[in-house]
Amino acid sequence: MAGITLKGSPIETIGNLPEVDTKAPTFRLTRSDLSDAALEDFAGKTIVLNIFPTLKKL
């Protein structure tokens, strides 16, 4: 679990957030034009992943 703050309140997530500068695992996604993209398509480029954690149910 990872502890984060949401609107000033501490909460715990399911799983762990990646560390800074961690290499991303291979992935495939769909671009806005509906074409496929994979991690290797971004070789040599800096990319930023926006991660939305799943909150632990109370």
C-alpha atoms as an extended CHARMM CRD file, in Angstrom:
* protein
*
        58  EXT
         1         1  MET       CA              0.0000000000        0.0000000000        0.0000000000  PROA      1               0.0000000000
         2         2  ALA       CA              1.0100000000        3.5870000000       -0.5170000000  PROA      2               0.0000000000
         3         3  GLY       CA             -0.0130000000        6.4180000000        1.7480000000  PROA      3               0.0000000000
         4         4  ILE       CA             -1.1520000000        9.5730000000       -0.0490000000  PROA      4               0.0000000000
         5         5  THR       CA             -3.1360000000       12.6690000000        0.8530000000  PROA      5               0.0000000000
         6         6  LEU       CA             -6.4760000000       13.4710000000       -0.7710000000  PROA      6               0.0000000000
         7         7  LYS       CA             -8.0290000000       16.8550000000        0.0160000000  PROA      7               0.0000000000
         8         8  GLY       CA             -5.9280000000       17.0590000000        3.1620000000  PROA      8               0.0000000000
         9         9  SER       CA             -6.9140000000       13.6180000000        4.4680000000  PROA      9               0.0000000000
        10        10  PRO       CA             -4.4410000000       10.7210000000        4.5760000000  PROA      10              0.0000000000
        11        11  ILE       CA             -5.5890000000        7.6070000000        2.6860000000  PROA      11              0.0000000000
        12        12  GLU       CA             -4.0520000000        4.2740000000        1.6760000000  PROA      12              0.0000000000
        13        13  THR       CA             -4.0550000000        2.8460000000       -1.8330000000  PROA      13              0.0000000000
        14        14  ILE       CA             -4.1470000000       -0.7260000000       -3.0790000000  PROA      14              0.0000000000
        15        15  GLY       CA             -0.6710000000       -1.6790000000       -4.3150000000  PROA      15              0.0000000000
        16        16  ASN       CA              2.4300000000        0.4860000000       -4.4410000000  PROA      16              0.0000000000
        17        17  LEU       CA              3.2190000000        3.5510000000       -6.5070000000  PROA      17              0.0000000000
        18        18  PRO       CA              6.4000000000        3.2940000000       -8.6220000000  PROA      18              0.0000000000
        19        19  GLU       CA              9.5440000000        5.0210000000       -7.4180000000  PROA      19              0.0000000000
        20        20  VAL       CA             10.8370000000        8.0670000000       -9.3140000000  PROA      20              0.0000000000
        21        21  ASP       CA             12.9980000000        7.0780000000      -12.3440000000  PROA      21              0.0000000000
        22        22  THR       CA             11.6880000000        3.4920000000      -12.3190000000  PROA      22              0.0000000000
        23        23  LYS       CA             11.6780000000        1.9140000000      -15.7800000000  PROA      23              0.0000000000
        24        24  ALA       CA              8.1160000000        1.3510000000      -16.9820000000  PROA      24              0.0000000000
        25        25  PRO       CA              7.0640000000       -2.2130000000      -17.7760000000  PROA      25              0.0000000000
        26        26  THR       CA              6.1260000000       -2.9800000000      -21.3730000000  PROA      26              0.0000000000
        27        27  PHE       CA              2.6780000000       -1.6300000000      -22.1530000000  PROA      27              0.0000000000
        28        28  ARG       CA              0.3090000000       -1.0650000000      -25.0560000000  PROA      28              0.0000000000
        29        29  LEU       CA             -2.2090000000        1.7520000000      -25.1970000000  PROA      29              0.0000000000
        30        30  THR       CA             -4.6190000000        3.3530000000      -27.6270000000  PROA      30              0.0000000000
        31        31  ARG       CA             -3.8460000000        6.8180000000      -28.9860000000  PROA      31              0.0000000000
        32        32  SER       CA             -6.5460000000        9.4530000000      -29.5110000000  PROA      32              0.0000000000
        33        33  ASP       CA             -6.6390000000        8.5040000000      -33.2320000000  PROA      33              0.0000000000
        34        34  LEU       CA             -7.3410000000        4.8780000000      -32.1270000000  PROA      34              0.0000000000
        35        35  SER       CA             -3.9380000000        3.6000000000      -33.3270000000  PROA      35              0.0000000000
        36        36  ASP       CA             -1.8450000000        1.4060000000      -31.0220000000  PROA      36              0.0000000000
        37        37  ALA       CA              1.2250000000        2.6400000000      -29.1780000000  PROA      37              0.0000000000
        38        38  ALA       CA              3.7180000000        0.6890000000      -27.0860000000  PROA      38              0.0000000000
        39        39  LEU       CA              6.5550000000        1.5970000000      -24.7430000000  PROA      39              0.0000000000
        40        40  GLU       CA              9.1510000000        0.9690000000      -27.4670000000  PROA      40              0.0000000000
        41        41  ASP       CA              7.4780000000        3.6570000000      -29.6340000000  PROA      41              0.0000000000
        42        42  PHE       CA              8.7680000000        6.2300000000      -27.1500000000  PROA      42              0.0000000000
        43        43  ALA       CA             12.4150000000        5.0400000000      -27.0850000000  PROA      43              0.0000000000
        44        44  GLY       CA             14.8130000000        7.9330000000      -26.4950000000  PROA      44              0.0000000000
        45        45  LYS       CA             12.0250000000       10.2790000000      -25.3870000000  PROA      45              0.0000000000
        46        46  THR       CA             11.0950000000       11.4630000000      -21.9220000000  PROA      46              0.0000000000
        47        47  ILE       CA              7.5670000000       10.3650000000      -21.0420000000  PROA      47              0.0000000000
        48        48  VAL       CA              5.4260000000       11.1040000000      -18.0180000000  PROA      48              0.0000000000
        49        49  LEU       CA              2.8160000000        8.5950000000      -16.8950000000  PROA      49              0.0000000000
        50        50  ASN       CA             -0.2060000000        9.9520000000      -15.0620000000  PROA      50              0.0000000000
        51        51  ILE       CA             -1.1700000000        7.2510000000      -12.5660000000  PROA      51              0.0000000000
        52        52  PHE       CA             -4.5620000000        7.1110000000      -10.8740000000  PROA      52              0.0000000000
        53        53  PRO       CA             -4.3290000000        4.9070000000       -7.7710000000  PROA      53              0.0000000000
        54        54  THR       CA             -7.2100000000        2.6750000000       -6.7260000000  PROA      54              0.0000000000
        55        55  LEU       CA             -8.3780000000        3.5890000000       -3.2520000000  PROA      55              0.0000000000
        56        56  LYS       CA             -8.7190000000        0.9790000000       -0.5430000000  PROA      56              0.0000000000
        57        57  LYS       CA            -12.3980000000        0.3590000000        0.2950000000  PROA      57              0.0000000000
        58        58  LEU       CA            -13.3440000000        1.0500000000        3.8990000000  PROA      58              0.0000000000
